[in-house]
Amino acid sequence: MEVSKRLLGVDFGLKRVGLAVCDGLGILATPLDAYKTKSMRETIDHVAELAAKLGVSGIVVGLPLNLDGTESLQSGRVRAFSRNLERVAELPVYLCDERLSTVEADELLMEAGIKSADERKKKVDSMAAKIILQSYIDNNKKSNGD
């Protein structure tokens, strides 16, 4: 039996966590509803439960880096979140450079005709998670020779 290549994508934020999932072949990422954070612990539990419900084989978390590639305060938070998530979900967690993913997500939403800043704000985190997950998928296909 072939192992599912289904992955969960996460754009971790202090107010909202963007979420996305890819198909079982590991080809196409799709945004899910964002999760409004209450605490890091509740967020970890929510993401771990969602991963189990979706039957994913791993979780990709966006690592926020400064434009020059150095780590920020938020990078440390994401690393702590990822370590704890890996332990609770009992799944591998992969970090993926997420530089400019939110900017790209906002631009894509504008191009899709969502002009209202409030409407884009509701969707931008999960669109960023989709971009992060798709980037991870595409980069791994190249490195695996797929």
N, CA, C and O atoms as a MOPAC input file, in Angstrom:
PM7 MOZYME 1SCF
protein

 N      0.83600 1    -1.18500 1     0.00000 1
 C      0.00000 1     0.00000 1     0.00000 1
 C      0.88200 1     1.24900 1     0.00000 1
 O      1.80500 1     1.36300 1     0.80600 1
 N      0.59500 1     2.17100 1    -0.89600 1
 C      1.38200 1     3.39900 1    -0.98500 1
 C      1.00300 1     4.34500 1     0.14800 1
 O     -0.17000 1     4.50000 1     0.48600 1
 N      2.02400 1     4.97200 1     0.72600 1
 C      1.81800 1     5.92300 1     1.81100 1
 C      1.24100 1     7.21000 1     1.23300 1
 O      1.68100 1     7.69300 1     0.19000 1
 N      0.24500 1     7.75500 1     1.93100 1
 C     -0.36000 1     9.01200 1     1.49300 1
 C      0.66800 1    10.13900 1     1.54100 1
 O      1.45700 1    10.24700 1     2.48000 1
 N      0.63600 1    10.96400 1     0.51800 1
 C      1.51300 1    12.12800 1     0.47600 1
 C      0.74800 1    13.37900 1     0.91000 1
 O      1.20000 1    14.50200 1     0.69100 1
 N     -0.41100 1    13.17000 1     1.52600 1
 C     -1.25600 1    14.27500 1     1.97600 1
 C     -0.55600 1    15.00300 1     3.13100 1
 O     -0.12900 1    14.38400 1     4.10500 1
 N     -0.44900 1    16.30800 1     3.00100 1
 C      0.20200 1    17.13000 1     4.00700 1
 C     -0.72400 1    18.25500 1     4.44600 1
 O     -1.60300 1    18.68700 1     3.70000 1
 N     -0.51100 1    18.71300 1     5.65800 1
 C     -1.22700 1    19.86900 1     6.19300 1
 C     -0.25500 1    21.04400 1     6.21100 1
 O      0.86900 1    20.91800 1     6.69600 1
 N     -0.68800 1    22.18100 1     5.68300 1
 C      0.13600 1    23.38600 1     5.69100 1
 C     -0.34700 1    24.33400 1     6.77200 1
 O     -1.55000 1    24.47800 1     6.99100 1
 N      0.60300 1    24.98600 1     7.45200 1
 C      0.27000 1    25.87600 1     8.55700 1
 C      1.03600 1    27.18900 1     8.42600 1
 O      2.25700 1    27.20200 1     8.27600 1
 N      0.29500 1    28.28700 1     8.48700 1
 C      0.88200 1    29.62700 1     8.57500 1
 C      0.57000 1    30.11500 1     9.98400 1
 O     -0.51800 1    30.62900 1    10.24400 1
 N      1.53300 1    29.95200 1    10.89600 1
 C      1.32600 1    30.26000 1    12.31300 1
 C      1.33900 1    31.76300 1    12.55000 1
 O      2.23200 1    32.47400 1    12.09100 1
 N      0.33300 1    32.22800 1    13.27500 1
 C      0.26700 1    33.62200 1    13.67900 1
 C     -0.25800 1    33.71800 1    15.09300 1
 O     -0.85300 1    32.77300 1    15.60900 1
 N     -0.03800 1    34.85600 1    15.71700 1
 C     -0.47800 1    35.02500 1    17.09300 1
 C     -1.98700 1    35.25100 1    17.20400 1
 O     -2.57600 1    34.98500 1    18.25200 1
 N     -2.61800 1    35.74200 1    16.12900 1
 C     -4.06800 1    35.97500 1    16.13600 1
 C     -4.83600 1    34.90300 1    15.36900 1
 O     -5.89500 1    34.45100 1    15.80300 1
 N     -4.28700 1    34.50600 1    14.22800 1
 C     -4.92000 1    33.49400 1    13.37800 1
 C     -3.84800 1    32.55700 1    12.84100 1
 O     -2.69100 1    32.93400 1    12.65900 1
 N     -4.27600 1    31.32300 1    12.59600 1
 C     -3.40500 1    30.32900 1    11.98400 1
 C     -4.04300 1    29.93300 1    10.66100 1
 O     -5.15900 1    29.41300 1    10.62700 1
 N     -3.32900 1    30.18200 1     9.58200 1
 C     -3.79900 1    29.78200 1     8.27500 1
 C     -3.55700 1    28.30200 1     8.08400 1
 O     -2.54400 1    27.77000 1     8.53900 1
 N     -4.48200 1    27.63200 1     7.41300 1
 C     -4.38900 1    26.19000 1     7.21800 1
 C     -4.67500 1    25.83300 1     5.76800 1
 O     -5.49200 1    26.47100 1     5.10500 1
 N     -3.99300 1    24.80800 1     5.29100 1
 C     -4.19900 1    24.30900 1     3.93400 1
 C     -3.88300 1    22.81300 1     3.94700 1
 O     -3.18800 1    22.31900 1     4.83500 1
 N     -4.40600 1    22.10700 1     2.95100 1
 C     -4.15300 1    20.67400 1     2.83800 1
 C     -3.90900 1    20.36100 1     1.36900 1
 O     -4.41200 1    21.04800 1     0.48100 1
 N     -3.13100 1    19.31400 1     1.12900 1
 C     -2.95600 1    18.88800 1    -0.26600 1
 C     -3.61100 1    17.52700 1    -0.44900 1
 O     -3.93000 1    16.83000 1     0.51400 1
 N     -3.79900 1    17.17600 1    -1.69500 1
 C     -4.41200 1    15.89500 1    -2.04400 1
 C     -3.47800 1    14.74600 1    -1.65600 1
 O     -2.31800 1    14.96500 1    -1.30800 1
 N     -4.00000 1    13.52400 1    -1.72200 1
 C     -3.24800 1    12.33900 1    -1.32600 1
 C     -2.03600 1    12.02300 1    -2.18100 1
 O     -1.16300 1    11.25600 1    -1.77300 1
 N     -1.98300 1    12.61600 1    -3.37400 1
 C     -0.81700 1    12.40400 1    -4.24100 1
 C      0.27600 1    13.45100 1    -3.97600 1
 O      1.37300 1    13.36300 1    -4.52700 1
 N     -0.03200 1    14.42900 1    -3.13900 1
 C      0.95400 1    15.46900 1    -2.83400 1
 C      1.20900 1    16.38500 1    -4.01300 1
 O      2.35300 1    16.75000 1    -4.28500 1
 N      0.14300 1    16.76300 1    -4.72000 1
 C      0.30800 1    17.58700 1    -5.91700 1
 C     -0.22600 1    18.99600 1    -5.73900 1
 O      0.45100 1    19.96400 1    -6.08600 1
 N     -1.44800 1    19.12600 1    -5.19400 1
 C     -2.11600 1    20.41900 1    -5.18200 1
 C     -2.59900 1    20.80500 1    -3.78800 1
 O     -3.31800 1    20.04400 1    -3.14100 1
 N     -2.20200 1    21.98800 1    -3.32900 1
 C     -2.61500 1    22.50500 1    -2.02700 1
 C     -3.89600 1    23.32400 1    -2.17000 1
 O     -4.09600 1    24.02700 1    -3.16100 1
 N     -4.75700 1    23.21800 1    -1.16000 1
 C     -6.02700 1    23.93900 1    -1.12100 1
 C     -6.17800 1    24.58700 1     0.25400 1
 O     -5.92400 1    23.94000 1     1.27000 1
 N     -6.58700 1    25.85900 1     0.30100 1
 C     -6.75700 1    26.50500 1     1.61000 1
 C     -7.95500 1    25.94800 1     2.37200 1
 O     -8.95300 1    25.54700 1     1.77400 1
 N     -7.84200 1    25.92900 1     3.69800 1
 C     -8.92600 1    25.57100 1     4.60700 1
 C     -9.28600 1    26.82200 1     5.40700 1
 O     -8.63300 1    27.85600 1     5.26000 1
 N    -10.29600 1    26.74400 1     6.23500 1
 C    -10.63400 1    27.88500 1     7.08600 1
 C     -9.51700 1    28.13000 1     8.09900 1
 O     -8.94000 1    27.19000 1     8.64600 1
 N     -9.22500 1    29.40000 1     8.33600 1
 C     -8.21500 1    29.76900 1     9.33100 1
 C     -8.75800 1    29.48200 1    10.73200 1
 O     -9.96700 1    29.42100 1    10.95000 1
 N     -7.84000 1    29.31100 1    11.65900 1
 C     -8.18000 1    29.05600 1    13.05900 1
 C     -7.82700 1    30.29200 1    13.87100 1
 O     -6.69100 1    30.76500 1    13.82600 1
 N     -8.79300 1    30.81300 1    14.61100 1
 C     -8.54500 1    31.97100 1    15.46600 1
 C     -7.88700 1    31.47100 1    16.73900 1
 O     -8.46800 1    30.66900 1    17.47000 1
 N     -6.68400 1    31.94000 1    17.00400 1
 C     -5.91400 1    31.41400 1    18.13100 1
 C     -6.44900 1    31.91500 1    19.46700 1
 O     -6.92700 1    33.04200 1    19.59400 1
 N     -6.35000 1    31.03400 1    20.45500 1
 C     -6.69400 1    31.39400 1    21.82900 1
 C     -5.41200 1    31.33300 1    22.67000 1
 O     -5.10400 1    32.25200 1    23.42900 1
 N     -4.68700 1    30.24500 1    22.51700 1
 C     -3.39800 1    30.06700 1    23.18700 1
 C     -2.57000 1    29.13700 1    22.30200 1
 O     -3.11200 1    28.45500 1    21.43300 1
 N     -1.26200 1    29.11300 1    22.52600 1
 C     -0.42500 1    28.22500 1    21.72000 1
 C     -0.84500 1    26.77200 1    21.96100 1
 O     -0.89100 1    25.97700 1    21.02200 1
 N     -1.14700 1    26.42800 1    23.20100 1
 C     -1.52900 1    25.04900 1    23.52900 1
 C     -2.79800 1    24.63100 1    22.78500 1
 O     -2.84600 1    23.54700 1    22.20500 1
 N     -3.83100 1    25.49000 1    22.79900 1
 C     -5.07100 1    25.16300 1    22.09900 1
 C     -4.85100 1    25.08600 1    20.58900 1
 O     -5.46400 1    24.27000 1    19.90100 1
 N     -3.97500 1    25.94400 1    20.08900 1
 C     -3.67300 1    25.92700 1    18.65500 1
 C     -2.97600 1    24.62400 1    18.27700 1
 O     -3.30700 1    24.01400 1    17.26100 1
 N     -2.02700 1    24.20300 1    19.07800 1
 C     -1.32500 1    22.93700 1    18.82900 1
 C     -2.32300 1    21.77600 1    18.83900 1
 O     -2.29600 1    20.92100 1    17.95400 1
 N     -3.19600 1    21.75100 1    19.83700 1
 C     -4.19900 1    20.68300 1    19.92400 1
 C     -5.12500 1    20.70300 1    18.71000 1
 O     -5.43300 1    19.65300 1    18.14400 1
 N     -5.56900 1    21.89900 1    18.30800 1
 C     -6.47100 1    22.01600 1    17.15300 1
 C     -5.79400 1    21.49800 1    15.87900 1
 O     -6.38800 1    20.72700 1    15.12500 1
 N     -4.56100 1    21.92200 1    15.64600 1
 C     -3.85100 1    21.51800 1    14.42800 1
 C     -3.57200 1    20.00500 1    14.45500 1
 O     -3.70000 1    19.33200 1    13.43200 1
 N     -3.19400 1    19.47900 1    15.61400 1
 C     -2.94200 1    18.03800 1    15.73500 1
 C     -4.22400 1    17.23800 1    15.46700 1
 O     -4.18500 1    16.21600 1    14.78200 1
 N     -5.35400 1    17.70200 1    16.00400 1
 C     -6.63900 1    17.02700 1    15.77600 1
 C     -7.03400 1    17.09400 1    14.29900 1
 O     -7.52100 1    16.11500 1    13.73400 1
 N     -6.82000 1    18.24700 1    13.68900 1
 C     -7.14400 1    18.39400 1    12.26900 1
 C     -6.26900 1    17.46500 1    11.42200 1
 O     -6.75000 1    16.83900 1    10.47800 1
 N     -4.99100 1    17.38200 1    11.76600 1
 C     -4.07500 1    16.49400 1    11.03700 1
 C     -4.54500 1    15.04500 1    11.12500 1
 O     -4.50700 1    14.31700 1    10.13300 1
 N     -4.98700 1    14.62700 1    12.30800 1
 C     -5.47700 1    13.26000 1    12.48600 1
 C     -6.76100 1    13.04800 1    11.68800 1
 O     -6.92400 1    12.02200 1    11.02800 1
 N     -7.66900 1    14.01800 1    11.74800 1
 C     -8.95300 1    13.92200 1    11.04200 1
 C     -8.74600 1    13.82700 1     9.52700 1
 O     -9.45300 1    13.08900 1     8.84200 1
 N     -7.77100 1    14.58200 1     9.01300 1
 C     -7.50400 1    14.59600 1     7.57400 1
 C     -6.61800 1    13.43600 1     7.12700 1
 O     -6.48200 1    13.18600 1     5.92900 1
 N     -6.02100 1    12.73500 1     8.07200 1
 C     -5.16200 1    11.60400 1     7.74200 1
 C     -3.88900 1    11.99400 1     7.01200 1
 O     -3.46000 1    11.30200 1     6.08900 1
 N     -3.28500 1    13.10200 1     7.42300 1
 C     -2.06200 1    13.55000 1     6.74700 1
 C     -0.84500 1    12.75500 1     7.23200 1
 O     -0.85400 1    12.17200 1     8.31700 1
 N      0.19800 1    12.74700 1     6.40100 1
 C      1.42100 1    12.03600 1     6.75900 1
 C      2.48300 1    12.97200 1     7.31600 1
 O      3.53400 1    12.51600 1     7.76700 1
 N      2.22000 1    14.27900 1     7.29100 1
 C      3.16500 1    15.25500 1     7.81900 1
 C      2.54900 1    16.64600 1     7.80000 1
 O      1.49600 1    16.87600 1     7.20600 1
 N      3.24000 1    17.56800 1     8.46900 1
 C      2.76300 1    18.94200 1     8.59100 1
 C      3.87600 1    19.88300 1     8.15600 1
 O      5.02200 1    19.73900 1     8.58200 1
 N      3.53800 1    20.84100 1     7.31100 1
 C      4.49800 1    21.84400 1     6.83500 1
 C      4.13600 1    23.16800 1     7.48800 1
 O      3.01800 1    23.66300 1     7.33900 1
 N      5.09300 1    23.73600 1     8.21300 1
 C      4.87500 1    24.99600 1     8.90700 1
 C      5.77300 1    26.05500 1     8.28900 1
 O      6.97000 1    25.84100 1     8.09700 1
 N      5.18200 1    27.19200 1     7.98300 1
 C      5.94800 1    28.30100 1     7.42100 1
 C      6.88600 1    28.90300 1     8.45800 1
 O      6.46700 1    29.23400 1     9.56700 1
 N      8.15700 1    29.04400 1     8.09300 1
 C      9.15500 1    29.65300 1     8.96900 1
 C      9.38700 1    31.09000 1     8.51900 1
 O      9.92700 1    31.32500 1     7.43800 1
 N      8.98000 1    32.05300 1     9.34500 1
 C      9.15400 1    33.45100 1     8.95000 1
 C     10.60300 1    33.89900 1     9.13400 1
 O     11.13500 1    33.90900 1    10.24400 1
 N     11.20900 1    34.25900 1     8.04000 1
 C     12.58100 1    34.76200 1     8.06700 1
 C     12.58000 1    36.21300 1     7.61800 1
 O     11.69500 1    36.65100 1     6.88300 1
 N     13.58700 1    36.95300 1     8.07100 1
 C     13.76900 1    38.30800 1     7.57300 1
 C     14.16400 1    38.22100 1     6.10000 1
 O     14.59300 1    37.16600 1     5.63300 1
 N     14.02200 1    39.31800 1     5.37400 1
 C     14.34600 1    39.30500 1     3.94000 1
 C     15.78500 1    38.87700 1     3.67100 1
 O     16.07700 1    38.31100 1     2.61700 1
 N     16.69000 1    39.14600 1     4.62400 1
 C     18.09200 1    38.75400 1     4.43400 1
 C     18.35500 1    37.30200 1     4.84800 1
 O     19.49600 1    36.84200 1     4.80600 1
 N     17.29300 1    36.57800 1     5.24900 1
 C     17.43700 1    35.16200 1     5.58800 1
 C     17.70500 1    34.88400 1     7.05400 1
 O     17.75900 1    33.72300 1     7.46000 1
 N     17.87500 1    35.92500 1     7.85500 1
 C     18.11200 1    35.72300 1     9.28700 1
 C     16.78600 1    35.45400 1     9.99500 1
 O     15.71100 1    35.74500 1     9.47200 1
 N     16.89300 1    34.89700 1    11.19000 1
 C     15.68700 1    34.57500 1    11.94400 1
 C     15.22400 1    35.77800 1    12.76600 1
 O     16.01200 1    36.63800 1    13.15800 1
 N     13.91200 1    35.80000 1    13.00800 1
 C     13.28700 1    36.88100 1    13.76700 1
 C     12.75000 1    36.32000 1    15.08200 1
 O     12.86300 1    35.12300 1    15.34800 1
 N     12.16900 1    37.18800 1    15.89600 1
 C     11.52300 1    36.75100 1    17.12600 1
 C     10.40900 1    35.75000 1    16.79600 1
 O     10.24800 1    34.74500 1    17.48900 1
 N      9.65200 1    36.02500 1    15.74900 1
 C      8.56300 1    35.13100 1    15.34500 1
 C      9.11900 1    33.77700 1    14.87900 1
 O      8.44900 1    32.75600 1    15.03000 1
 N     10.32300 1    33.75500 1    14.32100 1
 C     10.93600 1    32.48100 1    13.91600 1
 C     11.09200 1    31.56400 1    15.12200 1
 O     10.82800 1    30.36500 1    15.03300 1
 N     11.52100 1    32.12700 1    16.24700 1
 C     11.67600 1    31.34700 1    17.47900 1
 C     10.35000 1    30.79400 1    17.96500 1
 O     10.27300 1    29.65200 1    18.41800 1
 N      9.29400 1    31.61400 1    17.87000 1
 C      7.95600 1    31.15700 1    18.26900 1
 C      7.49900 1    30.00100 1    17.37600 1
 O      6.93600 1    29.01600 1    17.85500 1
 N      7.74900 1    30.13900 1    16.07500 1
 C      7.34000 1    29.09900 1    15.13200 1
 C      8.12200 1    27.81800 1    15.38700 1
 O      7.55500 1    26.72800 1    15.30900 1
 N      9.39600 1    27.92800 1    15.68500 1
 C     10.19300 1    26.72700 1    15.98400 1
 C      9.65700 1    26.02400 1    17.23900 1
 O      9.55900 1    24.79700 1    17.26000 1
 N      9.31100 1    26.78400 1    18.27700 1
 C      8.75600 1    26.19800 1    19.50400 1
 C      7.39900 1    25.54400 1    19.20900 1
 O      7.13400 1    24.42400 1    19.64600 1
 N      6.55400 1    26.24600 1    18.47300 1
 C      5.25300 1    25.70500 1    18.07200 1
 C      5.45200 1    24.38500 1    17.31700 1
 O      4.77700 1    23.39600 1    17.60100 1
 N      6.37000 1    24.37700 1    16.36800 1
 C      6.60300 1    23.19800 1    15.52700 1
 C      7.10900 1    22.00400 1    16.34100 1
 O      6.66300 1    20.87500 1    16.13500 1
 N      8.03900 1    22.25500 1    17.26200 1
 C      8.55900 1    21.16900 1    18.11500 1
 C      7.43200 1    20.54400 1    18.93600 1
 O      7.31800 1    19.32100 1    19.01800 1
 N      6.60100 1    21.39200 1    19.54200 1
 C      5.50400 1    20.89500 1    20.36200 1
 C      4.43900 1    20.20300 1    19.51400 1
 O      3.88500 1    19.18000 1    19.91600 1
 N      4.15600 1    20.76500 1    18.34600 1
 C      3.18100 1    20.16300 1    17.44200 1
 C      3.63700 1    18.77500 1    17.00300 1
 O      2.83500 1    17.84300 1    16.96100 1
 N      4.90200 1    18.63600 1    16.68100 1
 C      5.44300 1    17.34400 1    16.25300 1
 C      5.24800 1    16.29000 1    17.34300 1
 O      4.89600 1    15.14600 1    17.05700 1
 N      5.48000 1    16.69000 1    18.59100 1
 C      5.32400 1    15.78000 1    19.73100 1
 C      3.85200 1    15.40300 1    19.93400 1
 O      3.53400 1    14.22700 1    20.11200 1
 N      2.95800 1    16.39000 1    19.90800 1
 C      1.53700 1    16.14300 1    20.16300 1
 C      0.88400 1    15.38700 1    19.00100 1
 O      0.13000 1    14.44100 1    19.22700 1
 N      1.16700 1    15.79400 1    17.77400 1
 C      0.54500 1    15.17300 1    16.60000 1
 C      1.16400 1    13.81700 1    16.26100 1
 O      0.55900 1    13.01000 1    15.55500 1
 N      2.36400 1    13.57600 1    16.76500 1
 C      3.10600 1    12.35000 1    16.45300 1
 C      3.27600 1    12.18000 1    14.95200 1
 O      3.14100 1    11.08400 1    14.40700 1
 N      3.58000 1    13.31000 1    14.29600 1
 C      3.83200 1    13.35300 1    12.85700 1
 C      5.07200 1    14.20500 1    12.60800 1
 O      5.39000 1    15.08500 1    13.40700 1
 N      5.76800 1    13.95200 1    11.51100 1
 C      6.89600 1    14.82600 1    11.20100 1
 C      6.40400 1    16.23200 1    10.84700 1
 O      5.39300 1    16.39200 1    10.16500 1
 N      7.12800 1    17.23600 1    11.31600 1
 C      6.82600 1    18.63100 1    10.99500 1
 C      8.01700 1    19.17900 1    10.22500 1
 O      9.16000 1    19.09500 1    10.67400 1
 N      7.73300 1    19.73800 1     9.06800 1
 C      8.76100 1    20.29900 1     8.19700 1
 C      8.61400 1    21.81400 1     8.18200 1
 O      7.50300 1    22.33400 1     8.07400 1
 N      9.72600 1    22.51700 1     8.28900 1
 C      9.70400 1    23.97600 1     8.21400 1
 C      9.99800 1    24.40200 1     6.78400 1
 O     10.84200 1    23.81200 1     6.11000 1
 N      9.29800 1    25.42800 1     6.33300 1
 C      9.44800 1    25.91700 1     4.96500 1
 C      9.53000 1    27.43700 1     4.99700 1
 O      8.69400 1    28.09400 1     5.61700 1
 N     10.52500 1    27.99000 1     4.33900 1
 C     10.69600 1    29.44400 1     4.25000 1
 C      9.40400 1    30.06900 1     3.73900 1
 O      8.89600 1    29.68800 1     2.68500 1
 N      8.88000 1    31.02600 1     4.48900 1
 C      7.60900 1    31.64200 1     4.10100 1
 C      7.74900 1    33.11700 1     3.74400 1
 O      6.75800 1    33.84600 1     3.71000 1
 N      8.96800 1    33.55600 1     3.47900 1
 C      9.15200 1    34.97500 1     3.15800 1
 C      8.20400 1    35.43400 1     2.05800 1
 O      8.10400 1    34.80800 1     1.00300 1
 N      7.51600 1    36.52700 1     2.31900 1
 C      6.60400 1    37.20500 1     1.39000 1
 C      5.35600 1    36.40200 1     1.03500 1
 O      4.62700 1    36.79300 1     0.12400 1
 N      5.08700 1    35.29300 1     1.72400 1
 C      3.89800 1    34.50200 1     1.38900 1
 C      2.61400 1    35.28100 1     1.66900 1
 O      1.64900 1    35.16100 1     0.91500 1
 N      2.58500 1    36.07200 1     2.73400 1
 C      1.38300 1    36.84900 1     3.04700 1
 C      1.16400 1    37.94900 1     2.02100 1
 O      0.02800 1    38.22400 1     1.63400 1
 N      2.24500 1    38.57800 1     1.58000 1
 C      2.14500 1    39.61300 1     0.54300 1
 C      1.60600 1    38.98800 1    -0.74400 1
 O      0.70400 1    39.53200 1    -1.38100 1
 N      2.17300 1    37.83300 1    -1.11800 1
 C      1.71600 1    37.12500 1    -2.32200 1
 C      0.25300 1    36.71000 1    -2.18500 1
 O     -0.52200 1    36.83100 1    -3.13400 1
 N     -0.12500 1    36.22000 1    -0.99500 1
 C     -1.50600 1    35.80100 1    -0.76300 1
 C     -2.46200 1    36.97400 1    -0.91600 1
 O     -3.51600 1    36.83500 1    -1.53600 1
 N     -2.11000 1    38.12300 1    -0.36200 1
 C     -2.96400 1    39.30700 1    -0.46100 1
 C     -3.11600 1    39.73300 1    -1.92000 1
 O     -4.20800 1    40.10100 1    -2.35200 1
 N     -2.02500 1    39.68200 1    -2.67100 1
 C     -2.07900 1    40.04000 1    -4.09700 1
 C     -2.97400 1    39.07200 1    -4.88000 1
 O     -3.74200 1    39.49400 1    -5.74500 1
 N     -2.87200 1    37.78100 1    -4.57800 1
 C     -3.71100 1    36.78500 1    -5.25400 1
 C     -5.19200 1    37.01500 1    -4.95200 1
 O     -6.04000 1    36.87800 1    -5.83400 1
 N     -5.49300 1    37.36100 1    -3.71200 1
 C     -6.88000 1    37.62700 1    -3.34100 1
 C     -7.40900 1    38.86900 1    -4.04700 1
 O     -8.57000 1    38.91000 1    -4.45400 1
 N     -6.55200 1    39.88400 1    -4.19100 1
 C     -6.95000 1    41.09300 1    -4.92400 1
 C     -7.23800 1    40.73600 1    -6.38300 1
 O     -8.24300 1    41.16400 1    -6.95100 1
 N     -6.33700 1    39.94200 1    -6.98300 1
 C     -6.51400 1    39.52500 1    -8.38100 1
 C     -7.78300 1    38.69500 1    -8.55800 1
 O     -8.39400 1    38.70400 1    -9.62600 1
 N     -8.17500 1    37.97400 1    -7.49900 1
 C     -9.38300 1    37.14700 1    -7.55200 1
 C    -10.65100 1    37.98700 1    -7.37800 1
 O    -11.76400 1    37.46200 1    -7.39800 1
 N    -10.46500 1    39.29500 1    -7.20800 1
 C    -11.61800 1    40.18900 1    -7.12100 1
 C    -12.09300 1    40.48700 1    -5.71600 1
 O    -13.15200 1    41.08800 1    -5.53500 1
 N    -11.32500 1    40.07500 1    -4.71200 1
 C    -11.70700 1    40.37000 1    -3.33300 1
 C    -11.07800 1    41.71900 1    -2.96700 1
 O     -9.93300 1    41.79200 1    -2.52100 1
 N    -11.85200 1    42.76500 1    -3.16600 1
 C    -11.33400 1    44.13200 1    -2.99800 1
 C    -11.38400 1    44.60500 1    -1.55600 1
 O    -10.55300 1    45.41500 1    -1.14500 1
 N    -12.34900 1    44.11200 1    -0.77700 1
 C    -12.51700 1    44.55300 1     0.60100 1
 C    -11.35000 1    44.06600 1     1.46300 1
 O    -11.04300 1    42.87400 1     1.49600 1
 N    -10.70700 1    45.00500 1     2.15600 1
 C     -9.59100 1    44.65700 1     3.03900 1
 C    -10.05000 1    43.70000 1     4.13600 1
 O     -9.30700 1    42.79800 1     4.52300 1
 N    -11.28000 1    43.89400 1     4.64200 1
 C    -11.80700 1    43.00600 1     5.69000 1
 C    -11.98200 1    41.57900 1     5.16900 1
 O    -11.66100 1    40.61700 1     5.86700 1
 N    -12.48500 1    41.44400 1     3.96000 1
 C    -12.67000 1    40.11100 1     3.37000 1
 C    -11.31800 1    39.44200 1     3.11600 1
 O    -11.15800 1    38.24900 1     3.37200 1
 N    -10.34700 1    40.20800 1     2.61400 1
 C     -9.01700 1    39.64300 1     2.37500 1
 C     -8.37000 1    39.22600 1     3.69400 1
 O     -7.70200 1    38.19400 1     3.75800 1
 N     -8.56300 1    40.01900 1     4.74200 1
 C     -7.97800 1    39.72200 1     6.05000 1
 C     -8.45900 1    38.36000 1     6.55700 1
 O     -7.69400 1    37.63000 1     7.18600 1
 N     -9.72400 1    38.01300 1     6.28600 1
 C    -10.29300 1    36.73500 1     6.72800 1
 C     -9.68200 1    35.55600 1     5.97800 1
 O     -9.63900 1    34.44500 1     6.50500 1
 N     -9.21400 1    35.78600 1     4.76000 1
 C     -8.74700 1    34.69800 1     3.90000 1
 C     -7.23500 1    34.63700 1     3.72800 1
 O     -6.70600 1    33.61300 1     3.29500 1
 N     -6.52600 1    35.72200 1     4.06300 1
 C     -5.11100 1    35.82300 1     3.70700 1
 C     -4.23900 1    34.78100 1     4.40900 1
 O     -3.27900 1    34.29300 1     3.81300 1
 N     -4.54700 1    34.43000 1     5.66000 1
 C     -3.70300 1    33.47500 1     6.38500 1
 C     -3.76400 1    32.07900 1     5.77000 1
 O     -2.74100 1    31.40800 1     5.63300 1
 N     -4.96500 1    31.64800 1     5.40400 1
 C     -5.07700 1    30.32300 1     4.79100 1
 C     -4.54600 1    30.31500 1     3.36400 1
 O     -4.03400 1    29.29800 1     2.89600 1
 N     -4.66500 1    31.44000 1     2.67400 1
 C     -4.06300 1    31.52900 1     1.33900 1
 C     -2.53300 1    31.47100 1     1.47200 1
 O     -1.86000 1    30.85100 1     0.64900 1
 N     -1.99000 1    32.11900 1     2.50900 1
 C     -0.54600 1    32.04700 1     2.75500 1
 C     -0.13400 1    30.60700 1     3.08200 1
 O      0.91300 1    30.14300 1     2.63000 1
 N     -0.95400 1    29.90200 1     3.86300 1
 C     -0.66400 1    28.49300 1     4.17800 1
 C     -0.66000 1    27.65800 1     2.90400 1
 O      0.17500 1    26.76700 1     2.74800 1
 N     -1.58800 1    27.94100 1     1.99200 1
 C     -1.63700 1    27.24300 1     0.71000 1
 C     -0.35700 1    27.49800 1    -0.07600 1
 O      0.21000 1    26.57400 1    -0.65800 1
 N      0.09700 1    28.74500 1    -0.09500 1
 C      1.32000 1    29.11200 1    -0.83200 1
 C      2.53400 1    28.40700 1    -0.21500 1
 O      3.38600 1    27.88700 1    -0.93600 1
 N      2.60700 1    28.39400 1     1.10700 1
 C      3.71800 1    27.72500 1     1.80800 1
 C      3.72500 1    26.22900 1     1.47700 1
 O      4.76300 1    25.66500 1     1.13200 1
 N      2.55500 1    25.59900 1     1.58600 1
 C      2.45400 1    24.16500 1     1.32000 1
 C      2.77200 1    23.85200 1    -0.14200 1
 O      3.49800 1    22.90000 1    -0.42600 1
 N      2.23900 1    24.63900 1    -1.06200 1
 C      2.50900 1    24.40400 1    -2.48800 1
 C      3.99400 1    24.58500 1    -2.79200 1
 O      4.56400 1    23.83200 1    -3.58100 1
 N      4.61500 1    25.57200 1    -2.17400 1
 C      6.05200 1    25.80100 1    -2.35200 1
 C      6.84900 1    24.58800 1    -1.86500 1
 O      7.78100 1    24.14100 1    -2.53400 1
 N      6.47500 1    24.06300 1    -0.70200 1
 C      7.14600 1    22.88100 1    -0.15500 1
 C      6.98200 1    21.69700 1    -1.10700 1
 O      7.95200 1    21.00200 1    -1.40800 1
 N      5.76300 1    21.46900 1    -1.57800 1
 C      5.48200 1    20.35800 1    -2.50900 1
 C      6.33200 1    20.50300 1    -3.77100 1
 O      7.00600 1    19.56200 1    -4.18900 1
 N      6.29200 1    21.69700 1    -4.37100 1
 C      7.01800 1    21.92600 1    -5.62200 1
 C      8.52500 1    21.78000 1    -5.43800 1
 O      9.19300 1    21.19100 1    -6.28800 1
 N      9.06600 1    22.30000 1    -4.35100 1
 C     10.50500 1    22.19100 1    -4.10300 1
 C     10.93200 1    20.75800 1    -3.86300 1
 O     12.02400 1    20.36500 1    -4.27200 1
 N     10.09200 1    19.96600 1    -3.20500 1
 C     10.43600 1    18.56500 1    -2.96200 1
 C     10.31100 1    17.72300 1    -4.20400 1
 O     11.04500 1    16.74500 1    -4.34900 1
 N      9.41600 1    18.05900 1    -5.10500 1
 C      9.32200 1    17.33800 1    -6.37600 1
 C     10.61500 1    17.52700 1    -7.16500 1
 O     11.13500 1    16.58400 1    -7.76000 1
 N     11.12700 1    18.76600 1    -7.16300 1
 C     12.38100 1    19.04200 1    -7.87900 1
 C     13.52900 1    18.26600 1    -7.27200 1
 O     14.32900 1    17.66600 1    -7.99000 1
 N     13.61600 1    18.27500 1    -5.93300 1
 C     14.76400 1    17.62300 1    -5.28500 1
 C     14.64600 1    16.09500 1    -5.31300 1
 O     15.65600 1    15.39800 1    -5.21400 1
 N     13.41700 1    15.56600 1    -5.44900 1
 C     13.22800 1    14.12600 1    -5.53900 1
 C     13.20900 1    13.61800 1    -6.96700 1
 O     13.11300 1    12.41400 1    -7.20500 1
 N     13.30300 1    14.54600 1    -7.92500 1
 C     13.33000 1    14.15400 1    -9.32800 1
 C     11.98600 1    13.73800 1    -9.87800 1
 O     11.91900 1    13.11000 1   -10.93400 1
 N     10.90700 1    14.07600 1    -9.18000 1
 C      9.55100 1    13.74200 1    -9.66800 1
 C      9.17400 1    14.57000 1   -10.86500 1
 O      8.07500 1    14.41800 1   -11.39800 1

